[in-house]
Amino acid sequence: MAPEQMADGSESGRGDLPPRPLDAIDEDILQMLRSDGRASIRSVAERVHVSRANAYARINRLIEDGVIRGFGARINHERAGQGAAAYITLKIVQNSWRTVRAQLRALPEVAHIALVSGDFDVLLLVHTPDNRNLRELVLTRLQSIPEVLSTRTLLVFEEEDVEPEG
C-alpha cells in the first residue's frame, strides 16, 4: 500500500522498511497515545512502568520506524461547519493512481484516501459545509480530473469515530 501524506507534506508508511515487531510495552504506549496523543512522556512512562528516558526513546523509535505517523486532533466536523459527509468511490484510468492521489491530496475537503480492490479503485471520505459544496466537489472538481472515469457518492447520515478503550 502506498504511503500517506503527513501534515508537513512528507510521506509516511516507510514502505522501504520491513514491519517492526512490537513488544507489550510498545503496544501499551501505542494504546495510550491513541487515547491521548497529548500524554506527557512522564505519564506514558508511569503507565507502562518504564523510565522517562526509556519511554522517550521508544516513542522516538516508533516515530522513526514509521509506526507512529504523526499526532493530531479528532474533529467534530459538524461543530466545525463541515456538516455534510460522504464516501465517494472513483473508477480511474489504469496505472494512474499516483497522479490521481496527488490531485486528491490537494482537495481540502478530502479526509481519507484509499486505493482499494473491487468494483471501484479509490475510496474517499470527504467533509463539506453542505450538500451544495458536496455537489460542486463531485460534479466539478472530481469529475474534471482527466483520469477519473466515474464517481459514485454515498451520503453519510451519521458518523462516529471509534474511540480506543483507555
C-alpha positions as a printed NumPy array, in Angstrom:
array([[  0.   ,   0.   ,   0.   ],
       [  1.224,   3.476,  -0.756],
       [  2.477,   5.773,   1.999],
       [  0.246,   8.541,   3.268],
       [  0.88 ,  12.274,   3.225],
       [  1.846,  13.783,   6.562],
       [  0.719,  17.249,   7.609],
       [  4.173,  18.619,   6.815],
       [  3.984,  17.276,   3.251],
       [  6.336,  14.349,   3.787],
       [  5.265,  10.788,   3.192],
       [  4.94 ,   8.171,   5.872],
       [  4.324,   4.494,   5.784],
       [  8.003,   3.693,   5.449],
       [  7.454,   1.105,   2.745],
       [ 11.233,   0.821,   2.487],
       [ 11.474,  -0.785,   5.931],
       [ 10.195,  -4.194,   6.987],
       [  7.466,  -4.197,   9.653],
       [  8.88 ,  -3.777,  13.12 ],
       [  7.784,  -6.311,  15.733],
       [  6.261,  -4.591,  18.745],
       [  6.601,  -5.83 ,  22.291],
       [  3.974,  -5.453,  25.02 ],
       [  5.424,  -2.123,  26.193],
       [  5.306,  -0.692,  22.648],
       [  1.692,  -1.875,  22.324],
       [  0.795,  -0.218,  25.637],
       [  2.456,   3.025,  24.536],
       [  0.536,   2.996,  21.249],
       [ -2.755,   2.322,  23.035],
       [ -2.141,   5.184,  25.433],
       [ -1.201,   7.607,  22.643],
       [ -4.286,   6.569,  20.632],
       [ -6.403,   7.547,  23.616],
       [ -4.476,  10.732,  24.373],
       [ -1.975,  11.952,  21.806],
       [ -1.084,  14.789,  24.178],
       [  0.004,  12.479,  27.013],
       [  3.271,  13.567,  28.607],
       [  6.358,  11.377,  28.489],
       [  6.138,  11.17 ,  32.274],
       [  2.567,   9.846,  32.237],
       [  3.408,   7.375,  29.46 ],
       [  6.433,   6.142,  31.419],
       [  4.398,   5.733,  34.613],
       [  1.585,   3.906,  32.819],
       [  3.86 ,   1.39 ,  31.088],
       [  6.285,   1.092,  34.041],
       [  9.498,   2.255,  32.358],
       [ 11.809,   5.213,  32.926],
       [ 11.09 ,   8.524,  31.212],
       [ 14.251,   8.097,  29.109],
       [ 13.096,   4.645,  28.012],
       [  9.598,   5.912,  27.147],
       [ 11.077,   8.85 ,  25.213],
       [ 13.442,   6.555,  23.283],
       [ 10.657,   4.087,  22.48 ],
       [  8.294,   6.795,  21.21 ],
       [ 11.059,   8.298,  19.062],
       [ 11.892,   4.856,  17.663],
       [  8.201,   4.243,  16.858],
       [  8.139,   7.576,  15.011],
       [ 11.438,   6.963,  13.17 ],
       [ 10.314,   3.455,  12.144],
       [  7.064,   4.862,  10.73 ],
       [  4.848,   3.039,  13.23 ],
       [  3.601,   6.373,  14.578],
       [  2.782,   8.542,  11.554],
       [  2.007,  11.691,  13.482],
       [ -0.227,  13.279,  16.074],
       [ -3.436,  15.174,  15.504],
       [ -6.809,  16.232,  16.803],
       [-10.072,  14.346,  16.328],
       [-12.501,  16.847,  14.84 ],
       [-16.257,  17.072,  15.29 ],
       [-16.939,  18.033,  11.67 ],
       [-20.481,  19.268,  12.294],
       [-19.311,  21.635,  15.044],
       [-16.518,  22.788,  12.703],
       [-19.018,  23.768,   9.995],
       [-18.483,  20.685,   7.856],
       [-21.941,  19.128,   8.3  ],
       [-22.124,  17.158,   5.036],
       [-20.066,  14.   ,   4.72 ],
       [-19.845,  11.37 ,   2.013],
       [-17.871,   8.409,   0.854],
       [-17.084,   8.762,  -2.809],
       [-15.929,   5.892,  -4.96 ],
       [-13.848,   6.548,  -8.062],
       [-13.036,   4.423, -11.064],
       [ -9.765,   5.642, -12.513],
       [ -7.61 ,   5.023, -15.56 ],
       [ -5.365,   2.008, -15.025],
       [ -1.916,   2.912, -13.649],
       [ -2.942,   6.493, -12.807],
       [ -3.069,   6.056,  -9.01 ],
       [ -0.099,   8.293,  -8.187],
       [ -1.319,  11.106, -10.436],
       [ -4.868,  10.906,  -9.074],
       [ -3.677,  10.644,  -5.469],
       [ -1.619,  13.836,  -5.841],
       [ -4.668,  15.706,  -7.143],
       [ -6.945,  14.344,  -4.399],
       [ -4.467,  15.361,  -1.69 ],
       [ -4.806,  18.961,  -2.871],
       [ -8.55 ,  18.999,  -2.106],
       [ -9.099,  20.342,   1.437],
       [-12.434,  18.506,   1.799],
       [-10.779,  15.084,   1.494],
       [-10.258,  13.442,   4.901],
       [ -9.164,   9.964,   3.765],
       [ -7.946,   8.417,   0.511],
       [ -7.666,   4.668,  -0.085],
       [ -6.658,   2.618,  -3.104],
       [ -8.93 ,  -0.438,  -2.917],
       [ -9.851,  -3.569,  -4.832],
       [-13.278,  -4.422,  -6.16 ],
       [-15.787,  -2.633,  -8.353],
       [-14.034,   0.716,  -7.96 ],
       [-10.434,   1.813,  -7.47 ],
       [-10.411,   4.653,  -4.946],
       [-12.483,   5.365,  -1.849],
       [-12.605,   8.904,  -0.444],
       [-14.102,  10.263,   2.739],
       [-14.982,  13.933,   2.358],
       [-16.469,  16.626,   4.608],
       [-18.092,  19.778,   3.218],
       [-20.18 ,  22.572,   4.747],
       [-23.347,  21.448,   2.935],
       [-24.742,  19.46 ,   0.   ],
       [-24.232,  22.346,  -2.427],
       [-20.487,  22.253,  -1.72 ],
       [-20.516,  18.463,  -1.912],
       [-22.199,  18.625,  -5.322],
       [-19.587,  21.139,  -6.543],
       [-16.782,  18.918,  -5.261],
       [-18.094,  15.831,  -7.053],
       [-19.539,  17.257, -10.257],
       [-16.98 ,  19.974, -10.9  ],
       [-13.674,  19.193,  -9.251],
       [-13.519,  15.386,  -9.022],
       [-15.106,  14.694, -12.388],
       [-12.792,  17.224, -14.05 ],
       [ -9.738,  15.11 , -13.167],
       [ -8.937,  13.502, -16.544],
       [ -8.002,  10.119, -15.032],
       [-11.326,   9.808, -13.15 ],
       [-13.655,   7.665, -15.258],
       [-16.665,   7.678, -12.913],
       [-17.785,   8.518,  -9.392],
       [-20.439,   7.29 ,  -7.002],
       [-21.412,   9.236,  -3.901],
       [-22.66 ,   7.655,  -0.688],
       [-24.054,  10.236,   1.741],
       [-23.171,   9.79 ,   5.392],
       [-26.21 ,  10.377,   7.601],
       [-24.347,   9.925,  10.862],
       [-20.763,   9.118,  11.726],
       [-18.772,   8.365,  14.821],
       [-15.068,   7.85 ,  15.337],
       [-14.421,   4.689,  17.278],
       [-12.54 ,   5.783,  20.353],
       [ -9.955,   3.351,  21.685],
       [-10.566,   1.963,  25.118],
       [ -8.308,   3.649,  27.583]])
